Amino acid sequence: MASDGYRVDVRGMDAFSPRDLYAMLRLRVDVFVVEQKCPYPELDGKDGEALHLRLLQGDALVASARLRPPHGGMDAARIGRVVVSPAHRGQRLGETLMAEAIAACETRFPGRPIALSAQSHLQRFYESFGFLPVSGEYLEDGIPHVDMQRPVTAQTSR
């Protein structure tokens, strides 16, 4: 159980009911494609290999993130598709979601760094969790981003 009465759920895509999968994908499309006015292929073929972390209040989905396993020798685990429901913003759920996502990665992929592609305006937010920029700013789907990584040594500091 997460703080403030939110339940944390982590599972692979095949373990979702059709309604729960629909709710998660709809939230992502509503925010990343519609709200951010960014037409791009949200369904990118990577959900099947990933774990999906959800914050639930009762049965309602309030936030989610996609956790992708490392591939190869030194690759990092990846956190992506970090999203908070517009109806639940302003409650610091982004912080709760990231703390849970990092903890899930550390448990499931121990000894691996954690990487993400951050929207540039959120760089300081991710830095507060030990992520460091590892690229310059670039445009992804018309939105400025920066690649960031949380070294294994940072995994004991938060």
Secondary structure by P-SEA (a helix, b strand, c coil): cccccbbbbbbccccccaaaaaaaaaaaaacccccccccccccccccccbbbbbbbcccccccbbbbbbbcccbbbbbbccccccccccccaaaaaaaaaaaaaaaaacccbbbbbbccccaaaaaaaacccccccccccccbbbbbbbbcccccccc
